[in-house]
Amino acid sequence: MIELALAFVLLNVEPGGEDEIRATLSTMDEVIESHTVYGTYDMVVRLTSETMDDIKKIVTGKIRKLDKVRSTLTMLVVEQP
């Protein structure tokens, strides 16, 4: 079984933009789940792809370019159970 690259991305979004961002994220094949949260960040996204480089491309080329996304913090998973 081939292990896919996995990452968690924390998002800061414009106030009130969470529903729009979640709807857009739900159309991306790489996004496994997304949650609106309270705290320093507004959303947590779990995504997967074939390589870490693909994860980078998804975050910089798709997620960061969404209109209401202010900033992101990406955590690449280095070891999976």
N, C-alpha and C positions, 0 to 999 in steps of 0.2 A: 504494500500500500504506500503510495506517495504522500508525504506530508506536505501540506500546503503552508505557505507563509500566513501568519496571523498577526493582526495588529488591533490595538484599541486606540481610537482617536477621540480626544476630548475637544469639544467645540465651544467657543464663545460666539453667540449669535445676537443679532439685533433684537431688542425687546419685542416680544410678540411674534417673532419669526420662526419659532420652534416647529409649529405645525407644517408650515410650508417647507422647511428644511427636511423634516421627517418624510413628508410625501415625496420629495425629490429623491432622497436617499433610498426609499423603498423601491425605486425603479432601477437602481444600480445592482447588477448581478453580484458584485463583490461584497455588498453590504449584507451581513448576516442578521444584524439587529441594530436598532438605535433606540435610545431612551432619553427622555428629558429628565434632568436631575437638578437638585438644588445644591448650591455651593459655589465654588470658584468658577466652575464651568457650567454651561447650560445643557450640554448634551454629551452622551457617551455613545460611540459607534464602534461596533465590532465588525471587522472586515477581513476577508481572506482572498488570497490570489496565489498564483503559482510560484512567484518569487518575491523577495523583499524589494527588488527593483520595481516590480509591478505595483506593490503597495505604495511606493514613493510616487509613482506616476498617477495613481488613483487619488492620493491625497492632494498632490500639487496641481494635477491637471483637471480634476473634477470637483473635489470637495471644497478646496480653498477658493475656487472660482465662483461658487454659489453666491449670489448677491448679498444675502443676509448673514453670511459667515464672516465674523470679525477676525478670529484667530483660531489656530488649531495647535494641539500638542499630540504628537504621535508616539505611541509606545509599541515598539516591535517586540513580539514575543520570541524569546530566544530558546525556550525549552517548553515543550508541551508534554502533558502526561501520557 
